Amino acid sequence: MNRHSFSLPPIVVLLIARLTLAHDAEEMDDFVVEGRATTIVGEAVSASEGYIGRVDLDNRPLLRPGEILETVPGLIATQHSGSGKANQYFLRGFNLDHGTDFATFVDGMPVNMVSHGHGQGYTDLNFLIPETVELLAYQKGSYDAQSGDFTGAGSARIQTSDIRESGLASLSLGEHNSQRALVIDTLEIGHSNLLFALERELNDGPWELDENLDKINGLLKFSHQHQNDRLAIGFMGYDSTWNSTDQIPVRAITQNRIRPSGFLDPTVGGESSRYSLNASWERNNTQASTRLSAYSIYYDMDLWSNFTYFLEDPIDGDQFEQVDRRFIYGFSATHSLENREFFQRSARHYFGLGRMSSAISRMKGCSSP
C-alpha cells in the first residue's frame, strides 16, 4: 500500500498560528496583574541578594515570626524547646544554630546577641509582628563589612511600615487552644503618621504537655516625611512565657513509657522580654544618601532545659537554667555618593561609622547542643 503524507507550507502554518492567536486575544478578558515591581539591576552585586515586600507576605501563612526569614531563598527556620525560644536556622548547607553567621536587623537595630547565655549570635524574632513588616532586604554570601561580624552566610534587614492604607483587626481561633488577636492602624497627626499595633497570642501546642504560650507584642511608630527627609521614632515591647516539650530518648518510646508526643520533664520552658526605643533620620536624592540611627534595647531571658535527665545527677536530675539580661545601645551613621567616577567607571562610594555596646547585668548557662 502506498502511503502519502500531506503538509502545509511553513508560511501557511505561520499565518494560521497568527490568526489563531489574534482570535484568542480578542476573546480574552482584560485583567490586571498586581505585584511588587522593584528593580535592582545595576544595584545588586550578585544574584544572591534581593528584596521581599509587603505584597509578598500578605498571602503567605506564617506559623511563627521567624518564618519571615524563610522568604529568603534557601533559608529554613525550624523550632525546638518552645515557641518563645529563637528559631533554628539553616542556609545553603550552613547550620546557623540560633542565628550565628546570619546577621539580622530590624529598623536598624541588631537582633543577633553577642555572647548570649544560650548561644553566640542568638537571633530571637518573636518580638516582631509579621503584619507590620514592610520590606526585607537580604544578601547571601561571605562576610559583608556593612553588616558586621555575623555575616558569614548572609544577612537580612527588616523594615517595619510607616503607614497602613487601612486598619486591620483580626481574631484567629484554632486547635490546641490557639488564639491570636491583632489590631493595627495608623493615625494622621498633621503631616505625620503614628502607626500602632498590638498582638496577643495563646497556644497550648500539639504536645501532651500544654505549652501554655502567653505572648504579647506591641509597636508604636511615629514617622514624618518632608520632601527628601524622613524621620522615624519607634517603640517595641514584647513579653512571653511558655512550657516546652524537649528532646526525648527513643527507648522511652520503644519501651512504651511515653508516646512520641509525650514528655519526661514537665518543668522545662522559659520566659523572655524585649523592649526597645529607636530613632532614625535619612535624606535621599539622586546624588547622595545619608542615614543616622540610634537605639536602646532591654532584653531578658530565663530558659530551663533538660537534655540528659538523670545521666549526671541520678538524684536531683540534670535540669539547668540559662539566664541572659542585658542593655544594648548603639548608633550608626552612613553616607553614600551615587554615580561617581572611579578609574573612568561609574561607582558608588560608601562611608560609615557604627558602635554597639552591651551592658550584661546577668548571664549564665552554656551553648545548646
C-alpha positions, 0 to 999 in steps of 0.5 A: 500500500502506498502511503502519502503524507500531506503538509502545509507550507511553513508560511501557511502554518505561520499565518494560521498560528497568527490568526489563531492567536489574534482570535484568542486575544480578542476573546480574552478578558482584560485583567490586571496583574498586581505585584511588587515591581522593584528593580535592582539591576545595576544595584545588586552585586550578585544574584544572591541578594534581593528584596521581599515586600509587603505584597509578598507576605500578605498571602503567605501563612506564617506559623511563627515570626521567624518564618519571615526569614524563610522568604529568603531563598534557601533559608529554613527556620525550624523550632525546638524547646518552645515557641518563645525560644529563637528559631533554628536556622539553616542556609545553603548547607550552613547550620546557623544554630540560633542565628550565628553567621546570619546577621539580622536587623530590624529598623536598624537595630541588631537582633543577633546577641553577642555572647548570649547565655544560650548561644553566640549570635542568638537571633530571637524574632518573636518580638516582631509582628509579621503584619507590620513588616514592610520590606526585607532586604537580604544578601547571601554570601561571605562576610559583608563589612556593612553588616558586621561580624555575623555575616558569614552566610548572609544577612537580612534587614527588616523594615517595619511600615510607616503607614497602613492604607487601612486598619486591620483587626483580626481574631484567629481561633484554632486547635490546641487552644490557639488564639491570636488577636491583632489590631493595627492602624495608623493615625494622621497627626498633621503631616505625620503618621503614628502607626500602632499595633498590638498582638496577643497570642495563646497556644497550648501546642500539639504536645501532651504537655500544654505549652501554655504560650502567653505572648504579647507584642506591641509597636508604636511608630511615629514617622514624618516625611518632608520632601527628601527627609524622613524621620522615624521614632519607634517603640517595641515591647514584647513579653512571653512565657511558655512550657516546652516539650524537649528532646526525648530518648527513643527507648522511652518510646520503644519501651512504651513509657511515653508516646512520641508526643509525650514528655519526661520533664514537665518543668522545662520552658522559659520566659523572655522580654524585649523592649526597645526605643529607636530613632532614625533620620535619612535624606535621599536624592539622586546624588547622595544618601545619608542615614543616622540611627540610634537605639536602646534595647532591654532584653531578658531571658530565663530558659530551663532545659533538660537534655540528659535527665538523670545521666549526671545527677541520678538524684536531683536530675540534670535540669539547668537554667540559662539566664541572659539580661542585658542593655544594648545601645548603639548608633550608626551613621552612613553616607553614600555618593551615587554615580561617581567616577572611579578609574573612568567607571561609574561607582558608588562610594560608601562611608560609615561609622557604627558602635554597639555596646552591651551592658550584661547585668546577668548571664549564665548557662552554656551553648545548646547542643 
